[in-house]
Amino acid sequence: MSSPVKREISEDRMHAFLGKVVGDFGASLSASLSYIGQKLGLYHALATNEPLTPAELAQKTKTNERYVREWLINQAAGGYVEYDSSSGRYHLSAEQAVALTDETSPFYVGGGFFVVKAMTQATERIEDHFRNGGGMLWGDHHPDLFIGTERFFRPGYATYLTASWIPSLNGAEAKLKAGGKVADVGCGHGASTIIMAQAYPNSEFWAFDNHQASIDHAREAAKKAGLADRIHFEVTSAQTMPDHQYDLIAFFDCLHDMGDPLGAARHAKKVLAEDGTVMLVEPFANDRVEENLNVVGRLYYSASTTLCCAHALSEGDTALGAQAGEASLRSVFTKAGFGEFRRAKVTPFNLILEAKV
């Protein structure tokens, strides 16, 4: 490796950059501690009206006080926990408590720490793919990825999916209320399928994923929800899902992970009922690189490198990436033969796109 070219530097800009790096070091290490806080129930124990000392939190969670003390100071330094210096006690603000412990809130982010931890564990394997090519299947990641993905996305689906996203589609909701057929592609643990089945009791649902363990988990979740008779889970790909002439085919944050997205779109067209709808939920992205150089883009490009592109390249030669953008996605569906493609809804984190033949 050649030596870097020496250039004149600005001391002020150098200190500013090093400050950013130190902050990133702290954030990276703290993400691991936040994962531990989720796993051990430390945040939940703090989400009460009673501030706690390190010893009290350790006793309440059956953990070691010395580790808990260091953890609390780290969390307070990062703004995840509040500290009262006069009493030596810690607590969560109302906002921290919702974001870190309330899995029913659209503001809940706790599942993200499971995802970060799982992707970090794949670093050595991804490094090898940088050098030699190849990819890593979704199912080859640590199981925390599947847990975290459900926990991270489920609150948003519960809040927006049937209240906003499906109603924004042309004619889809009326069909589901009357009794339609729905395909959920890339269903994972089945959270999105169950939410739709609960909202539209007259409709029948088929849910597909290529990961057997996720399908097994989804079946159990549907059974517990009393929906096993209306949801049919199956291990299959988007290019081979059975033809039931669906009124709605939903791709939830998965098309960009596929090695053959065009094949998936073409097959969707084939198994779609007349005047049926495809709902494509994708990570928010603009179409130009410079428009994605922000905090959301940084997060999504990180996930895209370690997870999304890696899975796509394990399946084929195409890797749209998590930041595919509306123009690239439109191109896929136009090539597949869809005549209509529009943006139905947008959130800071999602694009909700509609495609019709």
C-alpha positions as CSV (number, residue, x, y, z in Angstrom):
1,M,0.0,0.0,0.0
2,S,1.5,3.3,-1.0
3,S,2.0,6.1,1.5
4,P,-0.6,8.9,1.5
5,V,0.3,12.1,-0.1
6,K,1.2,14.7,2.4
7,R,-0.9,17.9,2.2
8,E,-1.1,21.0,4.2
9,I,-3.8,20.8,6.9
10,S,-5.9,23.3,8.8
11,E,-5.5,22.7,12.6
12,D,-9.0,23.8,13.3
13,R,-10.5,21.5,10.7
14,M,-8.3,18.6,11.9
15,H,-9.5,19.1,15.5
16,A,-13.1,19.3,14.3
17,F,-12.7,16.0,12.4
18,L,-11.0,14.2,15.2
19,G,-13.8,15.3,17.5
20,K,-16.2,13.7,15.1
21,V,-14.2,10.5,15.1
22,V,-14.0,10.3,18.9
23,G,-17.8,10.8,19.0
24,D,-18.2,7.9,16.5
25,F,-15.9,5.7,18.7
26,G,-18.1,6.4,21.7
27,A,-21.3,5.9,19.7
28,S,-20.0,2.5,18.3
29,L,-19.0,1.2,21.7
30,S,-22.1,2.6,23.4
31,A,-24.4,0.8,20.8
32,S,-23.1,-2.5,22.3
33,L,-23.9,-1.3,25.8
34,S,-27.4,-0.2,24.6
35,Y,-27.9,-3.7,23.3
36,I,-27.0,-5.1,26.7
37,G,-29.4,-2.6,28.3
38,Q,-32.2,-3.9,26.1
39,K,-31.3,-7.6,26.7
40,L,-31.0,-7.3,30.5
41,G,-34.0,-5.0,31.0
42,L,-32.0,-2.1,32.4
43,Y,-33.9,0.5,30.4
44,H,-37.3,-1.0,31.4
45,A,-36.2,-1.0,35.1
46,L,-35.3,2.7,34.7
47,A,-38.6,3.6,33.0
48,T,-40.4,4.2,36.3
49,N,-41.1,7.4,38.2
50,E,-38.5,6.3,40.8
51,P,-34.9,7.3,40.1
52,L,-32.5,4.5,41.0
53,T,-28.9,4.2,42.3
54,P,-26.6,1.8,40.5
55,A,-27.0,-0.7,43.4
56,E,-30.8,-0.4,43.3
57,L,-30.9,-0.9,39.5
58,A,-28.6,-3.9,39.8
59,Q,-30.7,-5.4,42.5
60,K,-33.9,-4.8,40.5
61,T,-32.5,-6.5,37.4
62,K,-30.4,-9.2,39.1
63,T,-27.2,-7.9,37.6
64,N,-23.7,-6.9,38.9
65,E,-23.6,-3.5,40.5
66,R,-20.0,-2.7,39.4
67,Y,-20.9,-3.2,35.7
68,V,-24.2,-1.4,36.1
69,R,-22.4,1.6,37.6
70,E,-20.1,2.0,34.5
71,W,-23.0,1.3,32.2
72,L,-25.1,4.1,33.8
73,I,-22.3,6.7,33.5
74,N,-21.8,5.8,29.9
75,Q,-25.5,6.1,29.2
76,A,-25.8,9.4,31.0
77,A,-22.7,10.8,29.1
78,G,-24.4,9.8,25.8
79,G,-27.8,11.4,26.7
80,Y,-29.6,8.1,26.9
81,V,-30.2,8.3,30.7
82,E,-30.7,11.3,33.1
83,Y,-28.4,11.7,36.1
84,D,-29.2,13.7,39.3
85,S,-25.8,14.7,40.8
86,S,-27.4,15.7,44.1
87,S,-28.8,12.2,44.8
88,G,-26.5,10.0,42.7
89,R,-29.6,8.5,41.1
90,Y,-30.5,7.8,37.4
91,H,-33.8,7.8,35.5
92,L,-35.2,8.0,32.0
93,S,-37.0,11.1,30.8
94,A,-40.4,10.5,29.2
95,E,-38.9,10.7,25.7
96,Q,-36.1,8.3,26.5
97,A,-38.5,5.9,28.1
98,V,-40.8,5.8,25.0
99,A,-38.0,5.5,22.5
100,L,-36.1,2.8,24.5
101,T,-38.9,0.7,26.1
102,D,-42.4,1.3,24.5
103,E,-42.6,-1.3,21.7
104,T,-46.1,0.0,20.7
105,S,-44.8,3.5,19.9
106,P,-43.7,4.6,16.4
107,F,-40.8,6.3,18.2
108,Y,-39.5,3.0,19.6
109,V,-35.9,2.3,18.5
110,G,-34.8,-0.5,20.8
111,G,-34.8,-3.1,18.1
112,G,-32.2,-1.2,16.2
113,F,-29.5,-2.2,18.7
114,F,-30.1,-5.9,18.0
115,V,-29.6,-5.2,14.3
116,V,-26.4,-3.2,14.8
117,K,-25.0,-5.9,17.0
118,A,-25.8,-8.7,14.5
119,M,-24.3,-6.8,11.6
120,T,-21.2,-6.0,13.5
121,Q,-20.7,-9.7,14.1
122,A,-20.6,-10.2,10.3
123,T,-17.7,-7.7,9.8
124,E,-15.0,-10.3,9.1
125,R,-17.0,-12.1,6.6
126,I,-18.0,-8.9,4.8
127,E,-14.4,-7.9,4.7
128,D,-13.6,-11.0,2.8
129,H,-16.4,-10.2,0.3
130,F,-14.8,-6.8,-0.2
131,R,-11.6,-8.5,-1.2
132,N,-13.0,-11.5,-3.1
133,G,-16.6,-10.7,-4.0
134,G,-19.5,-12.9,-3.1
135,G,-22.3,-12.2,-0.6
136,M,-23.9,-13.3,2.7
137,L,-27.4,-14.6,2.9
138,W,-29.9,-13.0,5.3
139,G,-30.2,-16.3,7.1
140,D,-26.5,-16.5,7.7
141,H,-26.5,-13.5,10.1
142,H,-26.7,-13.8,13.8
143,P,-30.3,-14.5,15.0
144,D,-30.4,-11.1,16.7
145,L,-30.8,-9.6,13.3
146,F,-34.2,-11.3,12.9
147,I,-35.4,-10.3,16.4
148,G,-34.2,-6.7,15.9
149,T,-35.7,-6.3,12.5
150,E,-39.1,-7.2,13.7
151,R,-38.8,-5.0,16.8
152,F,-37.5,-2.1,14.8
153,F,-40.1,-2.1,12.0
154,R,-43.2,-3.4,13.8
155,P,-44.1,-0.2,15.6
156,G,-44.1,1.8,12.3
157,Y,-46.2,-0.8,10.6
158,A,-48.6,-0.9,13.5
159,T,-49.0,2.9,13.3
160,Y,-49.0,3.6,9.6
161,L,-49.7,0.5,7.5
162,T,-53.4,0.2,7.8
163,A,-54.1,3.7,8.9
164,S,-52.2,5.5,6.2
165,W,-50.2,3.5,3.7
166,I,-52.9,1.1,2.4
167,P,-55.6,3.8,2.3
168,S,-53.2,5.9,0.1
169,L,-53.3,3.2,-2.6
170,N,-55.9,3.5,-5.4
171,G,-58.8,1.1,-4.6
172,A,-56.8,-1.4,-2.6
173,E,-58.4,-0.9,0.8
174,A,-61.9,-1.3,-0.5
175,K,-61.0,-4.7,-1.9
176,L,-59.4,-5.8,1.4
177,K,-62.4,-4.7,3.4
178,A,-64.7,-6.6,1.1
179,G,-62.5,-9.7,1.1
180,G,-59.4,-9.8,-1.0
181,K,-56.2,-11.8,-1.5
182,V,-52.9,-10.4,-0.2
183,A,-49.3,-11.6,-0.6
184,D,-46.7,-10.3,1.9
185,V,-43.3,-10.9,0.3
186,G,-40.3,-11.0,2.6
187,C,-42.6,-11.3,5.6
188,G,-39.9,-12.1,8.2
189,H,-41.4,-12.8,11.5
190,G,-44.9,-12.0,10.1
191,A,-45.5,-8.7,11.9
192,S,-46.7,-6.9,8.8
193,T,-49.0,-9.8,7.8
194,I,-50.6,-10.1,11.2
195,I,-51.3,-6.4,11.4
196,M,-53.0,-6.5,8.0
197,A,-55.0,-9.6,8.8
198,Q,-56.2,-8.0,12.0
199,A,-57.4,-4.9,10.2
200,Y,-59.1,-6.7,7.3
201,P,-60.9,-9.8,8.7
202,N,-62.6,-10.6,5.4
203,S,-59.4,-11.0,3.5
204,E,-57.0,-14.0,3.1
205,F,-53.3,-13.7,3.3
206,W,-50.2,-15.5,2.0
207,A,-46.8,-14.6,3.4
208,F,-43.5,-15.6,1.9
209,D,-39.9,-15.6,3.1
210,N,-36.8,-17.6,2.1
211,H,-35.7,-18.0,5.7
212,Q,-37.2,-21.1,7.3
213,A,-36.6,-20.0,10.9
214,S,-38.4,-16.7,10.3
215,I,-41.4,-18.5,8.8
216,D,-41.5,-20.9,11.7
217,H,-41.6,-17.9,14.1
218,A,-44.3,-16.2,12.0
219,R,-46.5,-19.3,12.1
220,E,-46.4,-19.4,15.8
221,A,-47.1,-15.6,16.1
222,A,-50.1,-16.0,13.8
223,K,-51.4,-18.9,15.8
224,K,-51.1,-16.9,19.1
225,A,-53.0,-14.1,17.4
226,G,-55.8,-16.5,16.4
227,L,-55.1,-15.9,12.7
228,A,-53.7,-19.2,11.5
229,D,-56.8,-20.0,9.5
230,R,-56.4,-16.8,7.3
231,I,-52.6,-16.6,7.0
232,H,-50.6,-19.1,5.0
233,F,-46.9,-19.0,5.5
234,E,-44.5,-20.5,3.0
235,V,-40.7,-20.7,2.4
236,T,-40.2,-19.5,-1.1
237,S,-38.7,-16.7,-3.1
238,A,-40.4,-13.6,-4.7
239,Q,-39.7,-15.2,-8.1
240,T,-41.6,-18.4,-7.3
241,M,-44.4,-17.5,-5.0
242,P,-47.6,-19.4,-5.9
243,D,-50.2,-17.8,-8.1
244,H,-53.4,-16.8,-6.3
245,Q,-54.2,-13.7,-8.3
246,Y,-53.6,-11.3,-5.5
247,D,-55.5,-8.1,-5.1
248,L,-52.5,-6.7,-3.2
249,I,-48.8,-7.7,-3.2
250,A,-46.7,-6.0,-0.6
251,F,-42.9,-5.8,-0.6
252,F,-41.8,-4.6,2.9
253,D,-38.2,-3.3,2.9
254,C,-37.0,-6.3,0.9
255,L,-37.0,-5.7,-2.9
256,H,-33.6,-3.9,-2.6
257,D,-32.2,-7.0,-0.9
258,M,-32.9,-9.3,-3.9
259,G,-30.4,-10.5,-6.4
260,D,-33.1,-10.5,-9.1
261,P,-35.5,-7.6,-8.3
262,L,-36.6,-7.5,-12.0
263,G,-37.5,-11.1,-11.8
264,A,-39.5,-10.5,-8.6
265,A,-41.4,-7.6,-10.3
266,R,-42.1,-9.7,-13.4
267,H,-43.5,-12.5,-11.3
268,A,-45.6,-10.1,-9.2
269,K,-47.2,-8.9,-12.5
270,K,-47.9,-12.5,-13.4
271,V,-49.6,-13.4,-10.1
272,L,-51.5,-10.1,-9.7
273,A,-55.2,-10.0,-10.2
274,E,-56.8,-7.7,-12.8
275,D,-56.6,-4.1,-11.4
276,G,-54.5,-5.4,-8.5
277,T,-51.9,-3.3,-6.7
278,V,-48.3,-3.7,-5.7
279,M,-47.2,-1.8,-2.6
280,L,-43.5,-1.3,-2.4
281,V,-42.2,-0.1,1.0
282,E,-38.6,0.9,0.7
283,P,-36.1,2.9,2.8
284,F,-36.3,6.6,2.1
285,A,-33.7,7.8,-0.4
286,N,-33.3,10.6,-2.9
287,D,-32.1,9.7,-6.4
288,R,-28.8,11.7,-6.2
289,V,-25.8,10.7,-4.0
290,E,-25.3,14.2,-2.8
291,E,-28.9,14.4,-1.6
292,N,-28.3,11.4,0.7
293,L,-25.3,12.7,2.5
294,N,-27.1,13.1,5.8
295,V,-27.7,11.2,9.0
296,V,-30.4,9.0,7.5
297,G,-28.3,8.2,4.5
298,R,-25.3,7.4,6.7
299,L,-27.4,4.9,8.6
300,Y,-28.9,3.3,5.5
301,Y,-25.7,3.0,3.5
302,S,-24.1,1.3,6.5
303,A,-26.9,-1.3,6.6
304,S,-26.8,-1.5,2.8
305,T,-23.1,-2.4,2.8
306,T,-23.2,-5.0,5.5
307,L,-26.6,-6.5,4.9
308,C,-28.6,-5.5,1.9
309,C,-26.0,-5.6,-0.9
310,A,-24.4,-8.6,0.7
311,H,-27.6,-10.6,0.5
312,A,-28.4,-9.5,-3.0
313,L,-24.9,-10.4,-4.2
314,S,-25.3,-13.9,-2.6
315,E,-28.3,-14.4,-4.9
316,G,-27.3,-12.7,-8.2
317,D,-25.5,-9.9,-9.9
318,T,-27.8,-7.1,-9.1
319,A,-27.6,-5.1,-5.9
320,L,-30.0,-2.1,-5.7
321,G,-28.9,-1.3,-2.2
322,A,-31.0,0.2,0.6
323,Q,-30.7,3.6,-1.0
324,A,-32.0,2.6,-4.4
325,G,-34.2,5.7,-4.7
326,E,-37.5,6.1,-6.5
327,A,-36.1,6.4,-10.0
328,S,-34.2,3.1,-9.8
329,L,-37.2,1.3,-8.4
330,R,-39.5,2.9,-11.0
331,S,-37.1,1.5,-13.7
332,V,-37.4,-2.0,-12.3
333,F,-41.2,-2.0,-12.5
334,T,-41.4,-0.3,-15.8
335,K,-39.1,-2.9,-17.3
336,A,-41.3,-5.6,-15.7
337,G,-44.3,-4.3,-17.6
338,F,-46.1,-2.1,-15.1
339,G,-47.8,0.9,-16.7
340,E,-48.4,3.0,-13.5
341,F,-45.9,3.8,-10.8
342,R,-46.2,6.6,-8.2
343,R,-45.2,7.7,-4.8
344,A,-48.2,7.2,-2.5
345,K,-46.8,8.2,0.8
346,V,-43.4,9.3,2.3
347,T,-42.0,9.4,5.8
348,P,-38.6,10.4,7.0
349,F,-37.6,6.7,6.9
350,N,-39.8,5.2,4.2
351,L,-41.0,5.5,0.6
352,I,-44.4,4.0,-0.1
353,L,-44.7,3.4,-3.8
354,E,-47.6,2.0,-5.8
355,A,-47.4,0.0,-9.0
356,K,-50.3,-1.1,-11.2
357,V,-50.4,-2.9,-14.6
